[in-house]
Amino acid sequence: MRWSAPAVVALVTTAAGCPAPAPPPGGREAVSELAVVLEAAADGHAWALRELGSAYYYSERGRPHDRAEAVRWMQSAARRGVADAQFDLAVAYADGVGLGRDERLAALWWTRAAAQGDVRAQLHLGLLDADDHDAFAE
């Protein structure tokens, strides 16, 4: 698929956490952020998969609040190596949100995110290491 320049700019700025770009001059409409993310996810772009997971988890970008659907998108992104998705998926496993609670899988995904430099995942692994008993006890 060939992406238009405004679509690429919108996706990159969204992924970087920057505000959406201003509409281009000349009265042309800006590309819808959601449309870009959906199109990119359909093409298998890992960051877009994570963005959709987040949209369903937090009910953003017009997506309904659906934790099970959010986890499905997060899993796809995590398997493609997106550290943020790996962290989010670990939290979902640790909390049992959108799927069954699984401490082993939570630790696995935190380890993968930590290996990529995700400080939040490193912190969670450190807390698990420091705790001699069930780190997920209520």
Chimera marker file (.cmm) of the C-alpha trace (Angstrom):
<marker_set name="trace">
<marker id="1" x="0.000" y="0.000" z="0.000" r="1" g="1" b="0" radius="0.5"/>
<marker id="2" x="1.218" y="3.491" z="-0.763" r="1" g="1" b="0" radius="0.5"/>
<marker id="3" x="0.809" y="6.016" z="2.033" r="1" g="1" b="0" radius="0.5"/>
<marker id="4" x="0.235" y="9.721" z="1.469" r="1" g="1" b="0" radius="0.5"/>
<marker id="5" x="2.660" y="12.155" z="3.076" r="1" g="1" b="0" radius="0.5"/>
<marker id="6" x="0.001" y="13.558" z="5.460" r="1" g="1" b="0" radius="0.5"/>
<marker id="7" x="-0.877" y="10.020" z="6.572" r="1" g="1" b="0" radius="0.5"/>
<marker id="8" x="2.755" y="9.201" z="7.350" r="1" g="1" b="0" radius="0.5"/>
<marker id="9" x="3.238" y="12.477" z="9.248" r="1" g="1" b="0" radius="0.5"/>
<marker id="10" x="0.057" y="11.836" z="11.263" r="1" g="1" b="0" radius="0.5"/>
<marker id="11" x="1.124" y="8.284" z="12.153" r="1" g="1" b="0" radius="0.5"/>
<marker id="12" x="4.687" y="9.224" z="13.094" r="1" g="1" b="0" radius="0.5"/>
<marker id="13" x="3.662" y="12.177" z="15.250" r="1" g="1" b="0" radius="0.5"/>
<marker id="14" x="0.987" y="10.090" z="16.953" r="1" g="1" b="0" radius="0.5"/>
<marker id="15" x="3.450" y="7.279" z="17.662" r="1" g="1" b="0" radius="0.5"/>
<marker id="16" x="5.946" y="9.773" z="19.074" r="1" g="1" b="0" radius="0.5"/>
<marker id="17" x="3.303" y="11.246" z="21.372" r="1" g="1" b="0" radius="0.5"/>
<marker id="18" x="3.332" y="14.596" z="19.559" r="1" g="1" b="0" radius="0.5"/>
<marker id="19" x="0.206" y="16.595" z="18.818" r="1" g="1" b="0" radius="0.5"/>
<marker id="20" x="-1.460" y="15.939" z="15.483" r="1" g="1" b="0" radius="0.5"/>
<marker id="21" x="-0.170" y="18.126" z="12.656" r="1" g="1" b="0" radius="0.5"/>
<marker id="22" x="-2.153" y="21.105" z="11.461" r="1" g="1" b="0" radius="0.5"/>
<marker id="23" x="-4.228" y="20.582" z="8.310" r="1" g="1" b="0" radius="0.5"/>
<marker id="24" x="-2.266" y="21.274" z="5.148" r="1" g="1" b="0" radius="0.5"/>
<marker id="25" x="-2.755" y="24.662" z="3.493" r="1" g="1" b="0" radius="0.5"/>
<marker id="26" x="-5.112" y="25.052" z="0.567" r="1" g="1" b="0" radius="0.5"/>
<marker id="27" x="-8.311" y="23.872" z="2.245" r="1" g="1" b="0" radius="0.5"/>
<marker id="28" x="-7.544" y="20.158" z="1.942" r="1" g="1" b="0" radius="0.5"/>
<marker id="29" x="-8.738" y="18.109" z="4.911" r="1" g="1" b="0" radius="0.5"/>
<marker id="30" x="-6.216" y="16.547" z="7.247" r="1" g="1" b="0" radius="0.5"/>
<marker id="31" x="-6.093" y="12.768" z="7.336" r="1" g="1" b="0" radius="0.5"/>
<marker id="32" x="-8.121" y="11.323" z="10.218" r="1" g="1" b="0" radius="0.5"/>
<marker id="33" x="-5.776" y="10.000" z="12.899" r="1" g="1" b="0" radius="0.5"/>
<marker id="34" x="-7.992" y="6.997" z="13.546" r="1" g="1" b="0" radius="0.5"/>
<marker id="35" x="-8.207" y="6.190" z="9.835" r="1" g="1" b="0" radius="0.5"/>
<marker id="36" x="-4.415" y="6.254" z="9.610" r="1" g="1" b="0" radius="0.5"/>
<marker id="37" x="-4.017" y="3.996" z="12.646" r="1" g="1" b="0" radius="0.5"/>
<marker id="38" x="-6.653" y="1.557" z="11.365" r="1" g="1" b="0" radius="0.5"/>
<marker id="39" x="-5.039" y="1.454" z="7.930" r="1" g="1" b="0" radius="0.5"/>
<marker id="40" x="-1.578" y="0.949" z="9.408" r="1" g="1" b="0" radius="0.5"/>
<marker id="41" x="-2.858" y="-1.806" z="11.726" r="1" g="1" b="0" radius="0.5"/>
<marker id="42" x="-4.505" y="-3.536" z="8.774" r="1" g="1" b="0" radius="0.5"/>
<marker id="43" x="-1.088" y="-3.459" z="7.086" r="1" g="1" b="0" radius="0.5"/>
<marker id="44" x="0.441" y="-5.090" z="10.190" r="1" g="1" b="0" radius="0.5"/>
<marker id="45" x="2.420" y="-2.084" z="11.461" r="1" g="1" b="0" radius="0.5"/>
<marker id="46" x="3.319" y="-2.984" z="15.035" r="1" g="1" b="0" radius="0.5"/>
<marker id="47" x="3.023" y="0.483" z="16.565" r="1" g="1" b="0" radius="0.5"/>
<marker id="48" x="-0.463" y="0.913" z="15.080" r="1" g="1" b="0" radius="0.5"/>
<marker id="49" x="-1.492" y="-2.421" z="16.617" r="1" g="1" b="0" radius="0.5"/>
<marker id="50" x="-0.379" y="-1.117" z="20.018" r="1" g="1" b="0" radius="0.5"/>
<marker id="51" x="-2.225" y="2.178" z="19.441" r="1" g="1" b="0" radius="0.5"/>
<marker id="52" x="-5.460" y="0.275" z="18.746" r="1" g="1" b="0" radius="0.5"/>
<marker id="53" x="-4.963" y="-1.776" z="21.896" r="1" g="1" b="0" radius="0.5"/>
<marker id="54" x="-4.608" y="1.418" z="23.870" r="1" g="1" b="0" radius="0.5"/>
<marker id="55" x="-7.654" y="2.930" z="22.153" r="1" g="1" b="0" radius="0.5"/>
<marker id="56" x="-9.831" y="-0.023" z="23.191" r="1" g="1" b="0" radius="0.5"/>
<marker id="57" x="-8.351" y="-0.193" z="26.691" r="1" g="1" b="0" radius="0.5"/>
<marker id="58" x="-8.954" y="3.498" z="27.440" r="1" g="1" b="0" radius="0.5"/>
<marker id="59" x="-11.932" y="4.044" z="25.109" r="1" g="1" b="0" radius="0.5"/>
<marker id="60" x="-10.043" y="6.569" z="22.972" r="1" g="1" b="0" radius="0.5"/>
<marker id="61" x="-10.294" y="7.589" z="19.310" r="1" g="1" b="0" radius="0.5"/>
<marker id="62" x="-13.933" y="6.588" z="19.110" r="1" g="1" b="0" radius="0.5"/>
<marker id="63" x="-13.259" y="2.979" z="20.120" r="1" g="1" b="0" radius="0.5"/>
<marker id="64" x="-15.561" y="1.395" z="22.718" r="1" g="1" b="0" radius="0.5"/>
<marker id="65" x="-14.153" y="0.341" z="26.097" r="1" g="1" b="0" radius="0.5"/>
<marker id="66" x="-13.333" y="-3.324" z="25.476" r="1" g="1" b="0" radius="0.5"/>
<marker id="67" x="-10.478" y="-4.829" z="27.492" r="1" g="1" b="0" radius="0.5"/>
<marker id="68" x="-10.582" y="-8.211" z="25.743" r="1" g="1" b="0" radius="0.5"/>
<marker id="69" x="-10.280" y="-6.514" z="22.334" r="1" g="1" b="0" radius="0.5"/>
<marker id="70" x="-7.522" y="-4.276" z="23.721" r="1" g="1" b="0" radius="0.5"/>
<marker id="71" x="-5.526" y="-7.312" z="24.840" r="1" g="1" b="0" radius="0.5"/>
<marker id="72" x="-5.912" y="-8.927" z="21.414" r="1" g="1" b="0" radius="0.5"/>
<marker id="73" x="-4.306" y="-5.879" z="19.750" r="1" g="1" b="0" radius="0.5"/>
<marker id="74" x="-1.635" y="-5.602" z="22.477" r="1" g="1" b="0" radius="0.5"/>
<marker id="75" x="-0.676" y="-9.245" z="21.982" r="1" g="1" b="0" radius="0.5"/>
<marker id="76" x="-0.177" y="-8.683" z="18.261" r="1" g="1" b="0" radius="0.5"/>
<marker id="77" x="2.036" y="-5.660" z="18.875" r="1" g="1" b="0" radius="0.5"/>
<marker id="78" x="3.951" y="-7.324" z="21.721" r="1" g="1" b="0" radius="0.5"/>
<marker id="79" x="4.762" y="-10.337" z="19.551" r="1" g="1" b="0" radius="0.5"/>
<marker id="80" x="6.175" y="-7.898" z="16.965" r="1" g="1" b="0" radius="0.5"/>
<marker id="81" x="8.541" y="-6.445" z="19.569" r="1" g="1" b="0" radius="0.5"/>
<marker id="82" x="6.868" y="-3.181" z="20.648" r="1" g="1" b="0" radius="0.5"/>
<marker id="83" x="8.173" y="-2.603" z="24.183" r="1" g="1" b="0" radius="0.5"/>
<marker id="84" x="5.178" y="-0.452" z="25.216" r="1" g="1" b="0" radius="0.5"/>
<marker id="85" x="2.818" y="-3.234" z="24.146" r="1" g="1" b="0" radius="0.5"/>
<marker id="86" x="4.934" y="-5.812" z="25.973" r="1" g="1" b="0" radius="0.5"/>
<marker id="87" x="4.717" y="-3.732" z="29.143" r="1" g="1" b="0" radius="0.5"/>
<marker id="88" x="0.948" y="-3.192" z="28.737" r="1" g="1" b="0" radius="0.5"/>
<marker id="89" x="0.396" y="-6.892" z="28.132" r="1" g="1" b="0" radius="0.5"/>
<marker id="90" x="2.425" y="-7.790" z="31.231" r="1" g="1" b="0" radius="0.5"/>
<marker id="91" x="0.252" y="-5.473" z="33.321" r="1" g="1" b="0" radius="0.5"/>
<marker id="92" x="-2.884" y="-7.056" z="31.841" r="1" g="1" b="0" radius="0.5"/>
<marker id="93" x="-1.599" y="-10.535" z="32.769" r="1" g="1" b="0" radius="0.5"/>
<marker id="94" x="-0.580" y="-9.376" z="36.253" r="1" g="1" b="0" radius="0.5"/>
<marker id="95" x="-3.992" y="-7.815" z="36.880" r="1" g="1" b="0" radius="0.5"/>
<marker id="96" x="-6.039" y="-10.405" z="34.983" r="1" g="1" b="0" radius="0.5"/>
<marker id="97" x="-7.557" y="-7.650" z="32.856" r="1" g="1" b="0" radius="0.5"/>
<marker id="98" x="-9.097" y="-8.827" z="29.586" r="1" g="1" b="0" radius="0.5"/>
<marker id="99" x="-7.703" y="-12.336" z="30.117" r="1" g="1" b="0" radius="0.5"/>
<marker id="100" x="-6.832" y="-14.731" z="32.884" r="1" g="1" b="0" radius="0.5"/>
<marker id="101" x="-4.316" y="-13.683" z="35.509" r="1" g="1" b="0" radius="0.5"/>
<marker id="102" x="-0.946" y="-15.311" z="34.825" r="1" g="1" b="0" radius="0.5"/>
<marker id="103" x="2.098" y="-14.270" z="36.859" r="1" g="1" b="0" radius="0.5"/>
<marker id="104" x="4.510" y="-16.272" z="34.709" r="1" g="1" b="0" radius="0.5"/>
<marker id="105" x="3.379" y="-14.562" z="31.494" r="1" g="1" b="0" radius="0.5"/>
<marker id="106" x="3.430" y="-11.162" z="33.196" r="1" g="1" b="0" radius="0.5"/>
<marker id="107" x="7.068" y="-11.725" z="34.157" r="1" g="1" b="0" radius="0.5"/>
<marker id="108" x="7.889" y="-12.972" z="30.649" r="1" g="1" b="0" radius="0.5"/>
<marker id="109" x="6.487" y="-9.849" z="28.950" r="1" g="1" b="0" radius="0.5"/>
<marker id="110" x="8.074" y="-7.508" z="31.517" r="1" g="1" b="0" radius="0.5"/>
<marker id="111" x="11.396" y="-9.258" z="30.835" r="1" g="1" b="0" radius="0.5"/>
<marker id="112" x="11.043" y="-8.713" z="27.086" r="1" g="1" b="0" radius="0.5"/>
<marker id="113" x="10.131" y="-5.050" z="27.530" r="1" g="1" b="0" radius="0.5"/>
<marker id="114" x="12.941" y="-4.549" z="30.067" r="1" g="1" b="0" radius="0.5"/>
<marker id="115" x="15.451" y="-6.040" z="27.627" r="1" g="1" b="0" radius="0.5"/>
<marker id="116" x="14.515" y="-3.220" z="25.248" r="1" g="1" b="0" radius="0.5"/>
<marker id="117" x="15.168" y="-0.611" z="27.925" r="1" g="1" b="0" radius="0.5"/>
<marker id="118" x="11.628" y="-0.072" z="29.225" r="1" g="1" b="0" radius="0.5"/>
<marker id="119" x="12.295" y="1.375" z="32.680" r="1" g="1" b="0" radius="0.5"/>
<marker id="120" x="8.778" y="0.618" z="33.935" r="1" g="1" b="0" radius="0.5"/>
<marker id="121" x="9.278" y="-3.065" z="33.116" r="1" g="1" b="0" radius="0.5"/>
<marker id="122" x="12.697" y="-3.032" z="34.778" r="1" g="1" b="0" radius="0.5"/>
<marker id="123" x="11.090" y="-1.598" z="37.917" r="1" g="1" b="0" radius="0.5"/>
<marker id="124" x="8.383" y="-4.282" z="37.967" r="1" g="1" b="0" radius="0.5"/>
<marker id="125" x="10.990" y="-7.020" z="37.549" r="1" g="1" b="0" radius="0.5"/>
<marker id="126" x="13.043" y="-5.502" z="40.364" r="1" g="1" b="0" radius="0.5"/>
<marker id="127" x="10.007" y="-5.534" z="42.612" r="1" g="1" b="0" radius="0.5"/>
<marker id="128" x="9.348" y="-9.171" z="41.730" r="1" g="1" b="0" radius="0.5"/>
<marker id="129" x="12.975" y="-10.034" z="42.492" r="1" g="1" b="0" radius="0.5"/>
<marker id="130" x="12.897" y="-8.242" z="45.850" r="1" g="1" b="0" radius="0.5"/>
<marker id="131" x="9.756" y="-10.010" z="46.969" r="1" g="1" b="0" radius="0.5"/>
<marker id="132" x="10.220" y="-13.537" z="48.360" r="1" g="1" b="0" radius="0.5"/>
<marker id="133" x="6.523" y="-14.346" z="48.312" r="1" g="1" b="0" radius="0.5"/>
<marker id="134" x="3.703" y="-13.929" z="45.787" r="1" g="1" b="0" radius="0.5"/>
<marker id="135" x="4.427" y="-10.552" z="44.172" r="1" g="1" b="0" radius="0.5"/>
<marker id="136" x="0.883" y="-10.396" z="42.895" r="1" g="1" b="0" radius="0.5"/>
<marker id="137" x="-0.865" y="-10.952" z="46.224" r="1" g="1" b="0" radius="0.5"/>
<marker id="138" x="-3.700" y="-8.555" z="46.925" r="1" g="1" b="0" radius="0.5"/>
<link id1="1" id2="2" r="1" g="1" b="0" radius="0.2"/>
<link id1="2" id2="3" r="1" g="1" b="0" radius="0.2"/>
<link id1="3" id2="4" r="1" g="1" b="0" radius="0.2"/>
<link id1="4" id2="5" r="1" g="1" b="0" radius="0.2"/>
<link id1="5" id2="6" r="1" g="1" b="0" radius="0.2"/>
<link id1="6" id2="7" r="1" g="1" b="0" radius="0.2"/>
<link id1="7" id2="8" r="1" g="1" b="0" radius="0.2"/>
<link id1="8" id2="9" r="1" g="1" b="0" radius="0.2"/>
<link id1="9" id2="10" r="1" g="1" b="0" radius="0.2"/>
<link id1="10" id2="11" r="1" g="1" b="0" radius="0.2"/>
<link id1="11" id2="12" r="1" g="1" b="0" radius="0.2"/>
<link id1="12" id2="13" r="1" g="1" b="0" radius="0.2"/>
<link id1="13" id2="14" r="1" g="1" b="0" radius="0.2"/>
<link id1="14" id2="15" r="1" g="1" b="0" radius="0.2"/>
<link id1="15" id2="16" r="1" g="1" b="0" radius="0.2"/>
<link id1="16" id2="17" r="1" g="1" b="0" radius="0.2"/>
<link id1="17" id2="18" r="1" g="1" b="0" radius="0.2"/>
<link id1="18" id2="19" r="1" g="1" b="0" radius="0.2"/>
<link id1="19" id2="20" r="1" g="1" b="0" radius="0.2"/>
<link id1="20" id2="21" r="1" g="1" b="0" radius="0.2"/>
<link id1="21" id2="22" r="1" g="1" b="0" radius="0.2"/>
<link id1="22" id2="23" r="1" g="1" b="0" radius="0.2"/>
<link id1="23" id2="24" r="1" g="1" b="0" radius="0.2"/>
<link id1="24" id2="25" r="1" g="1" b="0" radius="0.2"/>
<link id1="25" id2="26" r="1" g="1" b="0" radius="0.2"/>
<link id1="26" id2="27" r="1" g="1" b="0" radius="0.2"/>
<link id1="27" id2="28" r="1" g="1" b="0" radius="0.2"/>
<link id1="28" id2="29" r="1" g="1" b="0" radius="0.2"/>
<link id1="29" id2="30" r="1" g="1" b="0" radius="0.2"/>
<link id1="30" id2="31" r="1" g="1" b="0" radius="0.2"/>
<link id1="31" id2="32" r="1" g="1" b="0" radius="0.2"/>
<link id1="32" id2="33" r="1" g="1" b="0" radius="0.2"/>
<link id1="33" id2="34" r="1" g="1" b="0" radius="0.2"/>
<link id1="34" id2="35" r="1" g="1" b="0" radius="0.2"/>
<link id1="35" id2="36" r="1" g="1" b="0" radius="0.2"/>
<link id1="36" id2="37" r="1" g="1" b="0" radius="0.2"/>
<link id1="37" id2="38" r="1" g="1" b="0" radius="0.2"/>
<link id1="38" id2="39" r="1" g="1" b="0" radius="0.2"/>
<link id1="39" id2="40" r="1" g="1" b="0" radius="0.2"/>
<link id1="40" id2="41" r="1" g="1" b="0" radius="0.2"/>
<link id1="41" id2="42" r="1" g="1" b="0" radius="0.2"/>
<link id1="42" id2="43" r="1" g="1" b="0" radius="0.2"/>
<link id1="43" id2="44" r="1" g="1" b="0" radius="0.2"/>
<link id1="44" id2="45" r="1" g="1" b="0" radius="0.2"/>
<link id1="45" id2="46" r="1" g="1" b="0" radius="0.2"/>
<link id1="46" id2="47" r="1" g="1" b="0" radius="0.2"/>
<link id1="47" id2="48" r="1" g="1" b="0" radius="0.2"/>
<link id1="48" id2="49" r="1" g="1" b="0" radius="0.2"/>
<link id1="49" id2="50" r="1" g="1" b="0" radius="0.2"/>
<link id1="50" id2="51" r="1" g="1" b="0" radius="0.2"/>
<link id1="51" id2="52" r="1" g="1" b="0" radius="0.2"/>
<link id1="52" id2="53" r="1" g="1" b="0" radius="0.2"/>
<link id1="53" id2="54" r="1" g="1" b="0" radius="0.2"/>
<link id1="54" id2="55" r="1" g="1" b="0" radius="0.2"/>
<link id1="55" id2="56" r="1" g="1" b="0" radius="0.2"/>
<link id1="56" id2="57" r="1" g="1" b="0" radius="0.2"/>
<link id1="57" id2="58" r="1" g="1" b="0" radius="0.2"/>
<link id1="58" id2="59" r="1" g="1" b="0" radius="0.2"/>
<link id1="59" id2="60" r="1" g="1" b="0" radius="0.2"/>
<link id1="60" id2="61" r="1" g="1" b="0" radius="0.2"/>
<link id1="61" id2="62" r="1" g="1" b="0" radius="0.2"/>
<link id1="62" id2="63" r="1" g="1" b="0" radius="0.2"/>
<link id1="63" id2="64" r="1" g="1" b="0" radius="0.2"/>
<link id1="64" id2="65" r="1" g="1" b="0" radius="0.2"/>
<link id1="65" id2="66" r="1" g="1" b="0" radius="0.2"/>
<link id1="66" id2="67" r="1" g="1" b="0" radius="0.2"/>
<link id1="67" id2="68" r="1" g="1" b="0" radius="0.2"/>
<link id1="68" id2="69" r="1" g="1" b="0" radius="0.2"/>
<link id1="69" id2="70" r="1" g="1" b="0" radius="0.2"/>
<link id1="70" id2="71" r="1" g="1" b="0" radius="0.2"/>
<link id1="71" id2="72" r="1" g="1" b="0" radius="0.2"/>
<link id1="72" id2="73" r="1" g="1" b="0" radius="0.2"/>
<link id1="73" id2="74" r="1" g="1" b="0" radius="0.2"/>
<link id1="74" id2="75" r="1" g="1" b="0" radius="0.2"/>
<link id1="75" id2="76" r="1" g="1" b="0" radius="0.2"/>
<link id1="76" id2="77" r="1" g="1" b="0" radius="0.2"/>
<link id1="77" id2="78" r="1" g="1" b="0" radius="0.2"/>
<link id1="78" id2="79" r="1" g="1" b="0" radius="0.2"/>
<link id1="79" id2="80" r="1" g="1" b="0" radius="0.2"/>
<link id1="80" id2="81" r="1" g="1" b="0" radius="0.2"/>
<link id1="81" id2="82" r="1" g="1" b="0" radius="0.2"/>
<link id1="82" id2="83" r="1" g="1" b="0" radius="0.2"/>
<link id1="83" id2="84" r="1" g="1" b="0" radius="0.2"/>
<link id1="84" id2="85" r="1" g="1" b="0" radius="0.2"/>
<link id1="85" id2="86" r="1" g="1" b="0" radius="0.2"/>
<link id1="86" id2="87" r="1" g="1" b="0" radius="0.2"/>
<link id1="87" id2="88" r="1" g="1" b="0" radius="0.2"/>
<link id1="88" id2="89" r="1" g="1" b="0" radius="0.2"/>
<link id1="89" id2="90" r="1" g="1" b="0" radius="0.2"/>
<link id1="90" id2="91" r="1" g="1" b="0" radius="0.2"/>
<link id1="91" id2="92" r="1" g="1" b="0" radius="0.2"/>
<link id1="92" id2="93" r="1" g="1" b="0" radius="0.2"/>
<link id1="93" id2="94" r="1" g="1" b="0" radius="0.2"/>
<link id1="94" id2="95" r="1" g="1" b="0" radius="0.2"/>
<link id1="95" id2="96" r="1" g="1" b="0" radius="0.2"/>
<link id1="96" id2="97" r="1" g="1" b="0" radius="0.2"/>
<link id1="97" id2="98" r="1" g="1" b="0" radius="0.2"/>
<link id1="98" id2="99" r="1" g="1" b="0" radius="0.2"/>
<link id1="99" id2="100" r="1" g="1" b="0" radius="0.2"/>
<link id1="100" id2="101" r="1" g="1" b="0" radius="0.2"/>
<link id1="101" id2="102" r="1" g="1" b="0" radius="0.2"/>
<link id1="102" id2="103" r="1" g="1" b="0" radius="0.2"/>
<link id1="103" id2="104" r="1" g="1" b="0" radius="0.2"/>
<link id1="104" id2="105" r="1" g="1" b="0" radius="0.2"/>
<link id1="105" id2="106" r="1" g="1" b="0" radius="0.2"/>
<link id1="106" id2="107" r="1" g="1" b="0" radius="0.2"/>
<link id1="107" id2="108" r="1" g="1" b="0" radius="0.2"/>
<link id1="108" id2="109" r="1" g="1" b="0" radius="0.2"/>
<link id1="109" id2="110" r="1" g="1" b="0" radius="0.2"/>
<link id1="110" id2="111" r="1" g="1" b="0" radius="0.2"/>
<link id1="111" id2="112" r="1" g="1" b="0" radius="0.2"/>
<link id1="112" id2="113" r="1" g="1" b="0" radius="0.2"/>
<link id1="113" id2="114" r="1" g="1" b="0" radius="0.2"/>
<link id1="114" id2="115" r="1" g="1" b="0" radius="0.2"/>
<link id1="115" id2="116" r="1" g="1" b="0" radius="0.2"/>
<link id1="116" id2="117" r="1" g="1" b="0" radius="0.2"/>
<link id1="117" id2="118" r="1" g="1" b="0" radius="0.2"/>
<link id1="118" id2="119" r="1" g="1" b="0" radius="0.2"/>
<link id1="119" id2="120" r="1" g="1" b="0" radius="0.2"/>
<link id1="120" id2="121" r="1" g="1" b="0" radius="0.2"/>
<link id1="121" id2="122" r="1" g="1" b="0" radius="0.2"/>
<link id1="122" id2="123" r="1" g="1" b="0" radius="0.2"/>
<link id1="123" id2="124" r="1" g="1" b="0" radius="0.2"/>
<link id1="124" id2="125" r="1" g="1" b="0" radius="0.2"/>
<link id1="125" id2="126" r="1" g="1" b="0" radius="0.2"/>
<link id1="126" id2="127" r="1" g="1" b="0" radius="0.2"/>
<link id1="127" id2="128" r="1" g="1" b="0" radius="0.2"/>
<link id1="128" id2="129" r="1" g="1" b="0" radius="0.2"/>
<link id1="129" id2="130" r="1" g="1" b="0" radius="0.2"/>
<link id1="130" id2="131" r="1" g="1" b="0" radius="0.2"/>
<link id1="131" id2="132" r="1" g="1" b="0" radius="0.2"/>
<link id1="132" id2="133" r="1" g="1" b="0" radius="0.2"/>
<link id1="133" id2="134" r="1" g="1" b="0" radius="0.2"/>
<link id1="134" id2="135" r="1" g="1" b="0" radius="0.2"/>
<link id1="135" id2="136" r="1" g="1" b="0" radius="0.2"/>
<link id1="136" id2="137" r="1" g="1" b="0" radius="0.2"/>
<link id1="137" id2="138" r="1" g="1" b="0" radius="0.2"/>
</marker_set>
